[in-house]
């Protein structure tokens, strides 16, 4: 019998999903926060970890990283109802095995978990189509010579787009599942890359270098 650690802060969803898994022969341990999940890991061994991204205190990214530090061979599946297109690269870089949407039907859900336990990557089709062979992109075909050798990561580009849309640091942190301090650090680093000193200048440089559309 495979032992699964299921982590989600929505208790109704957590209980319902646990019932489905147990019906299909899994031994399920549940937790509603990252801290509780780490405590469960100290008490038992698991064959599969299924995490939501939005968790109190420690989010799904941080929990995945902490899990892999403890168990480098851990099989982790992210189960979420959020649009995580912007977070796809980060999750793959962390080392998760699969990403699944909460809207999956029961047969698809169980089938996907079984594939993950066979060390096969499971992804929604729309995310699989976004597979990239590079971790970063060059600063656009119209880059000037001084910027030609600099790059923006996907996360930095996501931050720049949110800046252009007028979001404050706290909003950016919430949307990208980051701490506010990390957002502040990333914005500072972004300003250095773009050789700017303000948000407005960063947006203008992003448009100039074709990272942003005029109607962002």
Backbone as JSON, one array per atom type, in Angstrom:
{
  "sequence": "XXXXXXXXXXXXXXXXXXXXXXXXXXXXXXXXXXXXXXXXXXXXXXXXXXXXXXXXXXXXXXXXXXXXXXXXXXXXXXXXXXXXXXXXXXXXXXXXXXXXXXXXXXXXXXXXXXXXXXXXXXXXXXXXXXXXXXXXXXXXXXXXXXXXXXXXXXXXXXXXXXXXXXXXXXXXXXXXXXXXXXXXXXXXXXXXXXXXXXXXXXXXXXXXXXXXXXXX",
  "N": [[0.84, -1.2, 0.0], [0.66, 2.15, -0.94], [1.93, 5.08, 0.57], [0.76, 8.27, 1.08], [1.38, 11.73, 1.51], [-0.76, 14.26, 1.94], [-1.35, 17.62, 1.43], [-3.13, 20.47, 2.17], [-4.82, 23.54, 2.72], [-7.54, 23.84, 2.71], [-9.93, 22.43, 4.38], [-12.23, 20.92, 3.79], [-11.86, 20.13, 1.12], [-9.5, 18.73, 1.53], [-10.31, 16.59, 3.19], [-12.19, 15.33, 1.51], [-10.62, 14.6, -0.71], [-8.82, 12.87, 0.49], [-10.53, 10.75, 1.14], [-11.19, 9.8, -1.42], [-8.65, 8.93, -2.29], [-8.1, 6.92, -0.41], [-10.1, 5.16, -1.05], [-9.12, 4.11, -3.34], [-7.08, 2.55, -2.49], [-4.87, 3.75, -1.27], [-2.74, 4.69, 1.45], [-3.3, 7.35, 3.47], [-1.99, 10.32, 4.79], [-2.77, 13.4, 6.24], [-2.27, 16.99, 6.12], [-2.53, 20.44, 7.0], [-0.91, 22.6, 6.69], [2.39, 23.87, 5.87], [4.25, 23.61, 7.96], [3.03, 21.68, 9.57], [3.09, 19.57, 7.79], [5.86, 19.06, 7.53], [6.34, 18.16, 10.07], [4.89, 15.8, 10.01], [6.49, 14.39, 8.27], [8.65, 13.81, 9.85], [7.69, 11.8, 11.32], [6.97, 9.64, 9.77], [7.49, 7.68, 6.74], [7.06, 8.44, 3.3], [5.61, 7.58, 0.12], [4.73, 9.28, -1.81], [4.19, 12.75, -2.31], [1.73, 15.19, -2.13], [1.0, 18.39, -2.78], [-0.7, 21.47, -2.15], [-0.38, 24.79, -3.56], [-0.94, 27.29, -2.36], [-0.5, 27.84, 0.82], [-0.76, 28.35, 4.37], [1.69, 30.33, 6.0], [4.15, 28.68, 5.15], [4.57, 28.36, 1.77], [3.63, 26.31, -1.11], [5.85, 26.12, -2.82], [8.05, 26.58, -1.11], [7.66, 24.49, 0.69], [7.99, 22.28, -0.99], [10.71, 22.58, -1.65], [11.85, 22.29, 0.9], [11.09, 19.68, 1.46], [12.48, 18.22, -0.5], [15.05, 18.74, 0.3], [15.18, 17.26, 2.6], [14.47, 14.75, 1.63], [15.85, 13.85, -1.06], [15.08, 12.23, -3.22], [12.37, 12.41, -3.33], [9.02, 12.13, -4.54], [7.07, 14.52, -5.79], [3.95, 16.02, -6.23], [2.2, 18.75, -7.43], [-0.89, 19.98, -6.61], [-3.37, 22.01, -7.61], [-5.72, 24.75, -7.71], [-5.17, 27.11, -8.83], [-4.14, 29.41, -11.44], [-1.21, 28.58, -12.71], [0.6, 29.16, -14.67], [2.63, 31.08, -14.84], [4.35, 30.15, -12.96], [5.39, 27.8, -13.69], [8.03, 27.18, -14.7], [9.58, 27.61, -12.41], [8.65, 25.65, -10.64], [9.41, 23.3, -11.98], [12.16, 23.65, -11.95], [12.62, 23.48, -9.2], [12.11, 20.81, -8.78], [9.78, 19.26, -8.81], [7.64, 16.46, -9.56], [5.21, 16.4, -10.88], [2.39, 18.38, -12.04], [-0.86, 19.11, -11.25], [-4.3, 19.83, -11.88], [-6.98, 20.86, -9.76], [-9.44, 20.45, -10.79], [-9.57, 18.06, -12.08], [-11.11, 14.95, -13.01], [-12.06, 12.05, -11.05], [-11.0, 9.5, -12.11], [-8.92, 10.45, -13.8], [-7.39, 11.84, -11.99], [-6.47, 9.84, -10.14], [-5.16, 8.18, -11.98], [-3.14, 9.89, -12.88], [-1.61, 10.25, -10.57], [-0.66, 7.67, -10.25], [0.99, 7.46, -12.47], [2.9, 9.39, -11.79], [4.11, 8.15, -9.61], [5.49, 6.27, -10.94], [7.61, 7.64, -11.75], [7.12, 9.31, -13.9], [6.6, 12.3, -15.59], [3.87, 14.46, -14.97], [1.69, 16.66, -16.46], [-0.61, 19.36, -17.09], [-1.98, 19.79, -20.36], [-1.89, 22.39, -21.47], [0.16, 23.54, -20.05], [2.29, 21.89, -20.66], [2.74, 22.58, -23.28], [4.15, 24.87, -22.97], [6.71, 24.23, -22.49], [10.14, 24.87, -22.16], [13.41, 25.11, -23.53], [15.39, 26.6, -22.56], [16.58, 28.34, -19.69], [16.4, 31.02, -19.44], [15.75, 34.1, -21.24], [17.1, 36.02, -23.93], [17.59, 39.57, -23.98], [15.62, 40.42, -25.93], [15.1, 40.94, -29.52], [15.59, 43.5, -30.34], [17.53, 44.58, -28.74], [19.88, 46.87, -27.37], [23.44, 47.37, -27.78], [24.69, 47.57, -25.25], [22.98, 46.17, -23.61], [22.79, 43.71, -24.63], [24.03, 41.41, -23.69], [22.82, 40.78, -21.34], [20.33, 39.05, -19.42], [16.89, 38.18, -18.78], [15.2, 36.33, -16.38], [12.38, 34.08, -16.4], [10.86, 34.54, -14.11], [11.7, 37.11, -13.37], [10.78, 38.51, -15.58], [8.04, 38.14, -15.21], [7.67, 39.61, -12.87], [8.33, 42.16, -13.83], [6.22, 42.58, -15.64], [4.05, 42.67, -13.9], [4.73, 44.93, -12.43], [4.43, 46.79, -14.47], [1.71, 46.69, -14.72], [0.9, 48.04, -12.56], [0.97, 46.94, -10.0], [1.65, 46.69, -6.51], [4.42, 45.87, -4.26], [3.52, 43.97, -2.32], [1.24, 42.89, -3.55], [2.45, 41.73, -5.77], [4.06, 39.83, -4.53], [2.08, 38.13, -3.43], [0.81, 37.2, -5.76], [2.84, 35.83, -7.07], [3.62, 33.95, -5.3], [5.7, 34.51, -3.48], [7.92, 35.81, -0.92], [7.58, 39.1, 0.44], [9.99, 40.36, 0.87], [11.71, 38.95, -0.85], [10.63, 39.75, -3.26], [11.25, 42.47, -3.23], [14.03, 42.29, -3.32], [14.33, 41.07, -5.83], [13.28, 43.03, -7.54], [15.13, 45.07, -7.13], [17.39, 43.83, -8.21], [16.51, 43.53, -10.79], [16.3, 46.19, -11.61], [19.01, 46.77, -11.69], [19.87, 45.12, -13.8], [18.51, 46.27, -15.93], [19.51, 48.77, -15.89], [18.22, 50.97, -14.62], [16.44, 53.23, -12.4], [13.96, 53.45, -11.33], [10.5, 52.39, -11.14], [8.96, 53.33, -13.27], [10.93, 53.88, -15.18], [11.87, 51.29, -15.54], [9.67, 50.04, -16.73], [9.5, 51.53, -19.11], [11.97, 50.84, -20.25], [11.53, 48.12, -20.54], [9.55, 48.13, -22.5], [10.95, 49.33, -24.56], [12.89, 47.4, -25.06], [11.35, 45.44, -25.98], [10.18, 43.61, -24.28], [7.82, 44.14, -23.08], [4.48, 44.88, -24.05], [2.94, 47.83, -25.39], [0.44, 48.08, -24.36], [0.39, 46.82, -21.86]],
  "CA": [[0.0, 0.0, 0.0], [1.44, 3.37, -1.06], [1.64, 6.06, 1.61], [0.74, 9.61, 0.52], [1.18, 12.89, 2.38], [-1.61, 15.21, 1.23], [-1.29, 18.89, 2.16], [-4.01, 21.51, 1.63], [-5.41, 24.26, 3.85], [-8.99, 23.79, 2.63], [-10.17, 21.16, 5.08], [-13.26, 20.13, 3.11], [-11.19, 19.51, -0.03], [-8.53, 17.79, 2.07], [-11.01, 15.39, 3.64], [-12.79, 14.66, 0.37], [-9.56, 14.0, -1.53], [-8.3, 11.73, 1.25], [-11.5, 9.64, 0.99], [-11.01, 9.26, -2.77], [-7.38, 8.2, -2.33], [-8.23, 5.69, 0.39], [-10.97, 4.26, -1.81], [-8.29, 3.48, -4.37], [-6.06, 1.72, -1.88], [-3.73, 4.49, -0.73], [-2.69, 5.06, 2.87], [-3.22, 8.81, 3.37], [-1.78, 11.2, 5.93], [-3.12, 14.76, 5.81], [-1.75, 18.15, 6.85], [-3.15, 21.66, 6.48], [0.09, 23.66, 6.6], [3.73, 23.37, 5.61], [4.88, 23.21, 9.23], [2.43, 20.41, 9.97], [3.57, 18.56, 6.85], [7.23, 18.71, 7.9], [6.23, 17.37, 11.29], [4.45, 14.46, 9.59], [7.64, 13.72, 7.64], [9.51, 13.33, 10.92], [7.03, 10.68, 11.99], [6.7, 8.52, 8.87], [8.04, 7.74, 5.4], [5.99, 8.54, 2.3], [5.95, 7.24, -1.25], [4.31, 10.36, -2.68], [3.79, 13.98, -1.64], [0.8, 15.98, -2.94], [0.93, 19.69, -2.11], [-1.29, 22.67, -2.73], [0.59, 25.87, -3.6], [-1.28, 28.34, -1.4], [-0.58, 27.29, 2.17], [-0.43, 29.37, 5.37], [3.05, 30.32, 6.52], [5.08, 28.15, 4.15], [3.8, 28.02, 0.58], [3.96, 25.04, -1.75], [7.22, 26.17, -3.34], [8.97, 26.41, 0.01], [7.47, 23.14, 1.22], [8.63, 21.35, -1.94], [12.16, 22.69, -1.48], [12.2, 21.7, 2.2], [10.9, 18.23, 1.34], [13.57, 17.66, -1.3], [16.26, 18.82, 1.11], [15.12, 16.12, 3.52], [14.36, 13.51, 0.87], [16.18, 14.26, -2.43], [14.41, 11.4, -4.22], [10.92, 12.51, -3.11], [8.13, 12.36, -5.67], [6.15, 15.6, -5.36], [2.96, 16.48, -7.2], [1.48, 19.96, -7.03], [-2.32, 19.91, -6.94], [-3.79, 23.38, -7.35], [-6.81, 25.34, -8.48], [-4.68, 28.39, -9.32], [-3.46, 29.48, -12.72], [0.21, 28.59, -12.34], [1.42, 29.25, -15.88], [3.82, 31.89, -14.59], [5.2, 29.48, -11.97], [5.75, 26.48, -14.22], [9.48, 26.99, -14.74], [10.12, 27.53, -11.05], [8.3, 24.34, -10.08], [10.25, 22.29, -12.61], [13.51, 23.85, -11.45], [12.67, 22.97, -7.83], [12.22, 19.36, -8.9], [8.53, 18.51, -8.65], [7.42, 15.44, -10.58], [4.02, 16.67, -11.67], [1.49, 19.49, -11.7], [-2.22, 18.67, -11.57], [-5.35, 20.79, -11.55], [-7.99, 20.3, -8.87], [-10.67, 20.18, -11.55], [-9.49, 16.73, -12.69], [-12.05, 13.93, -12.56], [-11.44, 11.04, -10.2], [-10.14, 8.56, -12.84], [-7.73, 11.14, -14.27], [-6.6, 12.17, -10.8], [-5.79, 8.63, -9.68], [-4.25, 7.74, -13.04], [-1.99, 10.79, -12.91], [-0.78, 9.94, -9.41], [0.01, 6.4, -10.52], [2.07, 7.76, -13.4], [3.93, 10.11, -11.05], [4.83, 7.19, -8.78], [6.38, 5.54, -11.85], [8.61, 8.64, -12.13], [6.75, 9.93, -15.17], [6.13, 13.66, -15.36], [2.46, 14.68, -15.27], [1.44, 18.08, -16.65], [-1.74, 19.74, -17.94], [-1.52, 19.99, -21.73], [-1.57, 23.79, -21.76], [1.47, 23.83, -19.47], [3.3, 21.13, -21.41], [3.05, 23.33, -24.5], [5.03, 25.97, -22.64], [8.04, 23.7, -22.19], [11.23, 25.65, -22.73], [14.72, 24.45, -23.48], [16.33, 27.53, -21.95], [16.12, 28.86, -18.41], [16.21, 32.47, -19.54], [15.66, 34.6, -22.59], [17.92, 37.2, -24.15], [16.79, 40.78, -23.85], [14.88, 40.87, -27.11], [15.81, 41.12, -30.77], [15.93, 44.89, -30.57], [18.36, 45.05, -27.65], [21.04, 47.66, -27.71], [24.69, 46.65, -27.52], [24.99, 47.53, -23.83], [22.08, 45.25, -22.91], [22.69, 42.48, -25.42], [24.54, 40.25, -22.98], [22.06, 40.57, -20.11], [19.16, 38.22, -19.6], [15.84, 38.2, -17.77], [14.57, 35.03, -16.15], [10.92, 34.12, -16.52], [10.32, 35.15, -12.9], [11.96, 38.56, -13.47], [9.85, 39.05, -16.58], [6.72, 38.17, -14.59], [7.68, 40.76, -11.95], [8.29, 43.38, -14.65], [4.86, 42.73, -16.18], [3.17, 43.09, -12.81], [5.06, 46.33, -12.18], [3.82, 47.58, -15.54], [0.26, 46.71, -14.49], [0.64, 48.9, -11.41], [0.88, 46.2, -8.74], [2.63, 46.99, -5.46], [5.24, 44.72, -3.89], [2.74, 42.96, -1.62], [0.41, 42.22, -4.55], [3.34, 40.9, -6.58], [4.44, 38.69, -3.69], [0.93, 37.22, -3.34], [0.53, 36.6, -7.07], [3.94, 34.97, -7.5], [3.92, 33.04, -4.21], [7.02, 34.87, -2.97], [7.87, 36.72, 0.21], [7.72, 40.5, 0.02], [11.42, 40.66, 0.87], [12.28, 38.42, -2.09], [10.18, 40.61, -4.35], [12.05, 43.69, -3.17], [15.36, 41.94, -3.8], [14.27, 40.82, -7.26], [13.09, 44.3, -8.22], [16.42, 45.75, -7.09], [18.26, 43.14, -9.17], [15.95, 43.84, -12.11], [16.72, 47.56, -11.92], [20.43, 46.71, -12.07], [19.98, 44.53, -15.14], [17.97, 47.19, -16.93], [20.19, 50.06, -15.72], [17.2, 51.98, -14.34], [16.38, 53.54, -10.97], [12.57, 53.59, -10.9], [9.55, 51.5, -11.8], [8.58, 53.89, -14.56], [12.04, 53.66, -16.11], [11.92, 49.86, -15.83], [8.61, 49.75, -17.69], [9.9, 52.12, -20.38], [13.05, 50.02, -20.81], [10.92, 46.86, -20.96], [8.88, 48.38, -23.79], [12.01, 49.61, -25.54], [13.58, 46.16, -25.38], [10.32, 44.53, -26.52], [9.7, 42.65, -23.3], [6.47, 44.53, -22.73], [3.69, 45.56, -25.06], [2.55, 49.15, -24.96], [-0.86, 47.99, -23.67], [0.47, 45.89, -20.72]],
  "C": [[0.88, 1.25, 0.0], [0.97, 4.41, -0.03], [1.8, 7.47, 1.03], [0.6, 10.65, 1.63], [0.46, 13.95, 1.55], [-1.71, 16.49, 2.05], [-2.14, 19.95, 1.46], [-4.66, 22.22, 2.81], [-6.92, 24.36, 3.79], [-9.44, 22.44, 3.17], [-11.23, 20.29, 4.4], [-12.66, 19.4, 1.92], [-10.22, 18.44, 0.46], [-9.2, 16.48, 2.47], [-11.59, 14.61, 2.47], [-11.76, 13.95, -0.5], [-8.97, 12.78, -0.83], [-9.23, 10.51, 1.12], [-11.34, 8.98, -0.38], [-9.74, 8.41, -2.84], [-7.47, 6.88, -1.56], [-9.11, 4.67, -0.31], [-10.19, 3.49, -2.86], [-7.06, 2.8, -3.79], [-4.84, 2.43, -1.34], [-3.86, 4.66, 0.78], [-2.41, 6.56, 2.91], [-2.98, 9.45, 4.74], [-2.04, 12.63, 5.46], [-2.45, 15.8, 6.7], [-2.34, 19.39, 6.21], [-2.19, 22.85, 6.44], [1.45, 23.03, 6.32], [4.41, 22.87, 6.87], [4.35, 21.87, 9.7], [2.92, 19.28, 9.08], [4.99, 18.11, 7.2], [7.25, 17.87, 9.16], [5.81, 15.93, 10.97], [5.62, 13.68, 8.98], [8.62, 13.19, 8.68], [8.97, 12.07, 11.57], [6.84, 9.46, 11.1], [7.4, 8.75, 7.53], [6.9, 7.72, 4.39], [6.51, 8.19, 0.91], [5.65, 8.38, -2.22], [3.86, 11.55, -1.84], [2.9, 14.77, -2.59], [0.54, 17.28, -2.2], [0.09, 20.69, -2.89], [-0.22, 23.76, -2.72], [0.33, 26.92, -2.53], [-1.51, 27.72, -0.03], [-0.22, 28.39, 3.17], [1.0, 29.21, 5.86], [4.07, 29.93, 5.47], [4.29, 27.73, 2.93], [4.3, 26.73, -0.06], [5.35, 24.99, -2.35], [8.21, 25.86, -2.22], [8.87, 25.01, 0.62], [8.12, 22.1, 0.31], [10.14, 21.38, -1.78], [12.6, 22.04, -0.17], [12.09, 20.18, 2.16], [12.06, 17.59, 0.6], [14.91, 17.78, -0.59], [16.33, 17.64, 2.07], [15.18, 14.79, 2.77], [14.6, 13.83, -0.61], [15.47, 13.46, -3.52], [12.89, 11.48, -4.12], [10.17, 12.76, -4.42], [7.05, 13.33, -5.22], [5.24, 15.98, -6.51], [2.28, 17.71, -6.63], [0.05, 19.85, -7.53], [-2.92, 21.28, -6.6], [-4.97, 23.8, -8.22], [-6.42, 26.68, -9.06], [-4.16, 28.28, -10.74], [-1.97, 29.61, -12.44], [1.12, 28.65, -13.56], [2.72, 30.0, -15.63], [4.8, 31.19, -13.65], [5.72, 28.14, -12.47], [7.26, 26.23, -14.16], [10.07, 26.82, -13.35], [9.84, 26.17, -10.43], [9.18, 23.24, -10.67], [11.68, 22.4, -12.11], [13.66, 23.32, -10.03], [12.81, 21.46, -7.84], [10.94, 18.59, -8.66], [8.35, 17.55, -9.81], [6.23, 15.77, -11.46], [3.24, 17.87, -11.17], [0.1, 19.08, -12.16], [-3.22, 19.72, -11.15], [-6.44, 20.12, -10.72], [-9.29, 19.95, -9.59], [-10.66, 18.8, -12.21], [-10.58, 15.81, -12.13], [-11.31, 12.85, -11.78], [-10.56, 10.06, -10.98], [-8.83, 9.21, -13.3], [-6.79, 11.47, -13.11], [-5.8, 10.96, -10.33], [-4.78, 8.14, -10.71], [-2.99, 8.59, -13.08], [-1.05, 10.51, -11.75], [-0.01, 8.63, -9.63], [1.17, 6.58, -11.49], [3.23, 8.46, -12.68], [4.76, 9.15, -10.21], [5.71, 6.27, -9.61], [7.48, 6.46, -12.39], [8.39, 9.17, -13.54], [6.16, 11.3, -14.87], [4.68, 13.81, -15.81], [2.22, 16.19, -15.32], [0.13, 18.29, -17.4], [-1.2, 20.08, -19.33], [-1.11, 21.43, -21.98], [-0.25, 24.21, -21.14], [2.57, 23.11, -20.24], [3.7, 21.86, -22.68], [3.99, 24.5, -24.26], [6.45, 25.51, -22.3], [9.1, 24.53, -22.9], [12.53, 24.86, -22.61], [15.77, 25.35, -22.87], [15.73, 28.06, -20.65], [15.86, 30.35, -18.45], [16.21, 32.88, -20.99], [16.58, 35.8, -22.73], [17.01, 38.41, -24.17], [16.28, 41.29, -25.18], [15.7, 41.12, -28.34], [16.23, 42.56, -31.01], [16.86, 45.44, -29.51], [19.53, 45.88, -28.16], [22.29, 46.92, -27.27], [24.97, 46.52, -26.03], [24.14, 46.53, -23.07], [22.07, 43.88, -23.54], [23.1, 41.25, -24.64], [23.8, 39.97, -21.67], [20.82, 39.73, -20.41], [18.15, 38.49, -18.49], [15.33, 36.79, -17.61], [13.07, 35.18, -16.31], [10.29, 34.79, -15.3], [10.53, 36.67, -12.92], [11.02, 39.21, -14.48], [8.44, 39.14, -16.01], [6.6, 39.35, -13.63], [7.57, 42.05, -12.74], [6.89, 43.62, -15.2], [3.9, 43.2, -15.1], [3.46, 44.53, -12.38], [4.37, 47.21, -13.2], [2.31, 47.69, -15.37], [-0.11, 47.49, -13.24], [0.57, 48.2, -10.07], [1.99, 46.61, -7.77], [3.35, 45.7, -5.05], [4.44, 43.61, -3.21], [1.86, 42.18, -2.59], [1.25, 41.27, -5.4], [3.73, 39.65, -5.81], [3.31, 37.66, -3.61], [0.7, 36.49, -4.66], [1.61, 35.59, -7.48], [4.39, 34.0, -6.4], [5.35, 33.25, -3.69], [6.85, 35.69, -1.69], [8.07, 38.14, -0.31], [9.2, 40.89, -0.02], [12.08, 40.15, -0.4], [11.86, 39.24, -3.29], [11.01, 41.89, -4.39], [13.47, 43.44, -3.69], [15.35, 41.76, -5.31], [14.1, 42.1, -8.05], [14.4, 45.08, -8.26], [17.37, 45.16, -8.13], [17.81, 43.44, -10.6], [16.37, 45.24, -12.55], [18.18, 47.59, -12.36], [20.59, 46.18, -13.49], [19.56, 45.51, -16.23], [18.62, 48.57, -16.87], [19.19, 51.19, -15.53], [17.15, 52.19, -12.83], [14.94, 53.71, -10.47], [11.7, 52.6, -11.65], [9.18, 52.01, -13.18], [9.67, 53.69, -15.6], [12.14, 52.19, -16.5], [10.88, 49.49, -16.87], [8.98, 50.3, -19.07], [11.0, 51.31, -21.05], [12.49, 48.68, -21.29], [10.21, 47.0, -22.3], [9.91, 48.57, -24.88], [12.69, 48.33, -26.0], [12.62, 45.04, -25.8], [9.94, 43.4, -25.56], [8.24, 42.92, -22.94], [5.78, 45.13, -23.94], [3.25, 46.91, -24.53], [1.27, 49.1, -24.14], [-0.82, 47.05, -22.49], [-0.4, 46.38, -19.57]]
}
